[in-house]
Amino acid sequence: MRDYVKSITQTVEQSVSSATEEITTIVEDKSKSYINVGITFKDSDSNTIGTENVMIVGDHYTLLMSANPEFATSKPENEYRESDLWYIIDLIRAS
């Protein structure tokens, strides 16, 4: 062994908690029956700390696009609000 001085950069992984999440992108293709939702997580200082993409397909897509579902009884068919997207995203995350 010998003495030698060299600067080495180390990456330290740490866990941080988000304070908010927001939908930043929505890519929808009705002909292929999917919606890709981009979500940005922010800390309490509104700094972006992470992102996530949630793909809404299959039964979740069918539920989102249905008329008058239980979570939005006056919703028209093939339309949705941001709150409807969050409902479906929560269902996907829970499964």
ABEGO torsion letter per residue (X at the ends): XBBBBBBBBBBBBBBBBBABBBBABBBBBAAAGBBBBBBBBBBAAGBBAEBBBBBBBEAAAAAAABBGBAABAABBBGBBBAAAAAAAAAAAAAX
